[in-house]
Amino acid sequence: QVQLVESGGGLVQTGDSLRLSCQASGRTFSTQFMGWFRQAPGKEREFVAAIKWSGRSTYYADSVKGRFTISRDTAKNMVYLQVRALKPEDTAVYYCAAGVEGGTDTSDYAFWGQGTRVTVSS
C-alpha cells in the first residue's frame, strides 16, 4: 500500500501562486509515476500533471502548461505542484495519485490522497 497526504491548498486571489505538496509513504517503490488531478464542483476528476519517480519526465494537461510545474524529491518521498497565475477556473480539490504506469486517466493510478482544496477568487 501507498499512503498519500496532500497539503498547501487554500483561498487565494486571481493571479496568485501556491505550492501543493504530497507526502508519500509505504511501498512507494511499487509505483513509478506520481500524478496530480483536480476535481471542480460538479465536474469529473481531471488530469493535471504527472512525473516519474526516476528520471525527470513530466507531463501536463494543456490547460495548465506554462503555469503549473510538477517536481519530486525522492529523498523525502515528496511530490510538489507549483501553481502560478491562478484563475477562478482552477478552483478545485487537487488530488495526488500514485501508479505503476503513468497516464492521464484516473484508472492509471491505484493510490490516492484525500485532496487539498484550492479556491481562487476573482
N, C-alpha and C positions, 0 to 999 in steps of 0.2 A: 504494500500500500504506500501511497504517497500522500502526504498532507500538505495543503497549500493554504497560506494565510495572506490575504491582501491587506494593504493599508495605504493611506495617503490621499484618499478622496476627501471631498469637501464641497463647500459652496464658494464659488468664485465668480468673477465677472468676465464678460466677454473680453477676449484678448489676454487673459491671464494664463499662467502656466502652473502645472502641477507635476510632481513625480510620484507615480504609483509604484508601490513595492510589493513583491510577492516572495514570501519566505517559504521555501520548500524543505520538507523533512521526510524521513522514512527512506524507502527504497528508490531514491532519486536516480540511482544508476540504471534502473529498469526503464527509464524514459530517455528519449533522445531530443525531444522537442518541447519547448515551452511556448505557450501562446497566451495572448490576451484577446478576450472577446468582450463585447458590451451588449447590453440589452436596455433599450429605451422603453418607457412606459407604453404598453400596448403593441410592442413590436417583437419580432423574433430576435433571438440572440445572434449577433453577427461577428464575424472575424474582424480583428483589428490588426494584429501583428503576431509574428512568431519568430523564434530564434532556436538554433541548435545549441545544446549544451557544449558540444565540441565544435570548434571552428567558429566562424563569425558570420555564417549565412543568416540573413534576415529577410523577412517577408512582410509586406504591408498591404492593407486594403487601399484601394485607390483614393478613398475618401480622406485618408489620414496621411498619405505620403507627403513628406516635406514638413509636416507639423509634429508628428509623433516619432519617437525613437525608442526602440526596444534594445535592451542590453542585459548582460548577465554577469554575475560574479560567481564563478564556480567555487571559489574557496569558501564563500559564505552561503552557497546554495540560494542565492538571491537573483531574482529577475526584476527588472525595472521597466517602466514605461514612462518616458518623459513626454509630457503632452504640452504643446505650446499653442499660442494663438487660439485659445479655446473659443468655441462658438456655442450658442444655445443648443444647436442640434447635436452637440457632443454630450449633452446631458443623458446619463445612463448609469446603470450599475455595471462596473467593469470587473470582469472575472479573469482570474489566472487559471491556466489549464496546463496539464502535462500529458504527453502521449508518446508512444513509440514512433509513430510515423506522423510527422507534421503535415498539416493541411489547413484548409480554410473552413472545413465543416466541423461542427461540434462533435460529430461521431468519430473524428480523428483523434480525439483526446479522451483518455479514460479517467483522469482525475481532475477535480475542480475545487476551487476555493469557494468561499461564501460570498465573495464580491465586496467591492467598495464603491460607494455611491459618489458620483460626480454630478454636481448641479451647476450649470452655467447660466447666470442671469444676464439679461440683455440690458 
